[in-house]
């Protein structure tokens, strides 16, 4: 079991951090939507144009705020726990943070495009709602596809762009072995020099 965990540790921890991000994002989103609606007296189910616009604005602000909080809250867990990146130089960490936020904004915009466009495409292609525990309509199918696609995309972007491992310079022992010398001989001066 331990070998299996070590083999897949990075992916397992990435999924756990992703669950944490989901709880943060949706928790803040829902708290802001329902709390904001109560405080601002917004009827979330209203079909009246002005009230629906207020509800839509509240949903947008809540969604963006929840996503932003999740991005900021999961930078360090991704850096340290998932990708075991211990870079401490301030400028390098800020560069990583910028790449992390940028990649997450990119994937958020892509997810938004998928959420809006894919249900229309599926419907036009003749997709029909089917029942599998729940009724799976075009929006639910899009959500499932999006979760998988965006999760994989975020993992790839984080691994290859944000927290990519630097190639380390070979040690003197590795250099000596490449030259055909035993590792101890490379560090010793030759006799008579």
C-alpha positions as CSV (number, residue, x, y, z in Angstrom):
1,X,0.0,0.0,0.0
2,X,2.8,2.4,0.9
3,X,4.6,1.7,-2.5
4,X,1.3,2.4,-4.3
5,X,0.9,5.6,-2.4
6,X,4.5,6.7,-3.2
7,X,4.0,5.9,-6.8
8,X,0.9,8.0,-7.1
9,X,1.6,10.4,-4.2
10,X,1.7,13.6,-6.4
11,X,-1.7,12.8,-8.1
12,X,-3.4,11.8,-4.9
13,X,-2.2,14.9,-3.0
14,X,-3.2,17.0,-6.0
15,X,-6.7,15.7,-5.9
16,X,-6.9,16.3,-2.1
17,X,-5.7,19.9,-2.6
18,X,-8.2,20.2,-5.4
19,X,-11.0,19.1,-3.1
20,X,-9.9,21.7,-0.6
21,X,-10.0,24.3,-3.4
22,X,-13.5,23.2,-4.3
23,X,-14.7,23.5,-0.7
24,X,-13.2,27.0,-0.4
25,X,-14.5,28.2,-3.8
26,X,-18.1,26.8,-3.5
27,X,-18.3,27.6,0.2
28,X,-17.5,31.2,-0.3
29,X,-19.6,31.4,-3.5
30,X,-22.7,30.0,-1.8
31,X,-22.2,32.0,1.4
32,X,-22.0,35.2,-0.6
33,X,-24.9,34.3,-2.8
34,X,-27.3,33.4,0.0
35,X,-25.9,35.9,2.5
36,X,-25.8,38.7,-0.1
37,X,-29.3,37.9,-1.2
38,X,-30.6,38.1,2.4
39,X,-28.7,41.3,3.2
40,X,-29.5,43.1,-0.1
41,X,-33.1,41.7,-0.3
42,X,-32.5,40.1,-3.7
43,X,-35.0,37.5,-4.9
44,X,-32.8,34.9,-6.5
45,X,-35.7,33.2,-8.3
46,X,-37.3,36.4,-9.6
47,X,-38.0,36.6,-13.3
48,X,-38.4,40.3,-13.3
49,X,-35.6,41.8,-15.4
50,X,-34.2,44.3,-12.9
51,X,-34.2,41.7,-10.0
52,X,-32.8,39.0,-12.2
53,X,-30.0,41.3,-13.2
54,X,-29.2,42.0,-9.5
55,X,-29.2,38.3,-8.8
56,X,-26.9,37.7,-11.8
57,X,-24.5,40.3,-10.7
58,X,-24.5,38.8,-7.2
59,X,-23.8,35.4,-8.6
60,X,-21.0,36.7,-10.8
61,X,-19.2,38.5,-7.9
62,X,-19.7,35.5,-5.7
63,X,-18.3,33.1,-8.3
64,X,-15.2,35.3,-9.0
65,X,-14.6,35.9,-5.3
66,X,-14.8,32.2,-4.4
67,X,-12.5,31.2,-7.3
68,X,-10.0,33.9,-6.4
69,X,-9.9,32.9,-2.8
70,X,-9.4,29.2,-3.8
71,X,-6.5,30.1,-6.1
72,X,-4.7,32.1,-3.4
73,X,-5.4,29.5,-0.7
74,X,-4.1,26.6,-2.8
75,X,-0.8,28.1,-4.1
76,X,1.3,27.0,-1.1
77,X,-0.2,23.6,-0.7
78,X,0.3,22.9,-4.5
79,X,3.9,24.3,-4.3
80,X,5.0,22.4,-1.1
81,X,2.7,19.3,-0.7
82,X,1.9,18.4,-4.3
83,X,5.0,19.4,-6.4
84,X,7.5,19.5,-3.5
85,X,9.0,22.7,-4.8
86,X,11.0,24.3,-2.1
87,X,12.3,27.4,-4.0
88,X,12.6,30.2,-1.4
89,X,14.1,33.0,-3.4
90,X,11.5,35.8,-3.3
91,X,11.6,36.8,-7.0
92,X,11.3,33.1,-8.0
93,X,8.3,32.5,-5.6
94,X,6.6,35.7,-6.9
95,X,7.2,34.4,-10.5
96,X,5.7,31.1,-9.6
97,X,2.7,32.8,-8.0
98,X,2.2,34.9,-11.1
99,X,2.3,31.9,-13.3
100,X,0.0,30.0,-11.0
101,X,-2.6,32.7,-10.9
102,X,-2.3,33.3,-14.7
103,X,-2.7,29.6,-15.5
104,X,-5.7,29.4,-13.2
105,X,-7.3,32.5,-14.8
106,X,-6.7,30.9,-18.2
107,X,-8.3,27.6,-17.2
108,X,-11.2,29.5,-15.5
109,X,-11.9,31.4,-18.8
110,X,-11.7,28.2,-20.7
111,X,-14.1,26.5,-18.2
112,X,-16.5,29.4,-18.6
113,X,-16.4,29.0,-22.4
114,X,-17.0,25.3,-22.1
115,X,-19.9,25.9,-19.6
116,X,-21.6,28.3,-22.0
117,X,-20.7,26.7,-25.4
118,X,-20.7,22.9,-24.9
119,X,-24.4,22.6,-23.7
120,X,-25.5,24.5,-26.9
121,X,-23.3,22.2,-29.0
122,X,-24.5,19.0,-27.4
123,X,-28.1,20.1,-27.8
124,X,-27.6,21.0,-31.4
125,X,-26.0,17.6,-32.0
126,X,-29.1,15.9,-30.6
127,X,-28.0,15.2,-27.1
128,X,-30.9,13.9,-25.0
129,X,-31.3,13.8,-21.2
130,X,-30.8,10.4,-19.8
131,X,-31.2,9.0,-16.3
132,X,-28.3,7.7,-14.3
133,X,-29.0,8.1,-10.6
134,X,-30.1,11.6,-11.6
135,X,-31.3,13.1,-14.8
136,X,-28.2,14.0,-16.8
137,X,-29.0,16.9,-19.0
138,X,-26.6,18.8,-21.3
139,X,-25.5,21.2,-18.4
140,X,-24.7,18.3,-16.0
141,X,-22.8,16.4,-18.8
142,X,-20.8,19.6,-19.5
143,X,-20.0,20.0,-15.9
144,X,-18.7,16.4,-15.6
145,X,-16.6,16.9,-18.8
146,X,-15.3,20.2,-17.6
147,X,-14.3,19.0,-14.2
148,X,-12.1,16.2,-15.7
149,X,-10.7,18.4,-18.5
150,X,-9.9,21.4,-16.3
151,X,-8.4,19.3,-13.5
152,X,-6.0,17.6,-15.9
153,X,-5.2,20.9,-17.6
154,X,-4.4,22.6,-14.3
155,X,-2.2,19.7,-13.2
156,X,-0.3,19.8,-16.5
157,X,0.1,23.6,-16.4
158,X,1.3,23.4,-12.7
159,X,3.7,20.6,-13.3
160,X,5.2,21.9,-16.6
161,X,4.9,25.7,-16.3
162,X,4.5,26.8,-12.7
163,X,6.5,24.4,-10.5
164,X,8.7,22.7,-13.1
165,X,11.9,21.2,-11.7
166,X,15.2,23.0,-12.6
167,X,17.8,20.8,-14.1
168,X,20.6,20.7,-11.5
169,X,24.2,21.1,-12.5
170,X,26.1,17.8,-12.3
171,X,28.1,17.2,-9.1
172,X,31.9,16.8,-9.3
173,X,31.3,13.0,-8.8
174,X,29.0,12.8,-11.8
175,X,31.4,14.8,-13.9
176,X,34.3,12.6,-12.9
177,X,32.3,9.5,-13.8
178,X,31.5,10.9,-17.2
179,X,35.2,11.5,-17.8
180,X,35.9,7.8,-16.8
181,X,37.5,8.5,-13.5
182,X,36.4,7.2,-10.1
183,X,34.5,9.8,-8.2
184,X,37.2,10.5,-5.6
185,X,39.9,11.1,-8.2
186,X,38.3,14.2,-9.8
187,X,38.6,16.2,-6.6
188,X,42.3,15.3,-6.0
189,X,45.1,17.1,-7.6
190,X,47.4,15.0,-9.7
191,X,50.8,14.0,-8.3
192,X,53.6,16.5,-9.0
193,X,51.3,19.4,-9.6
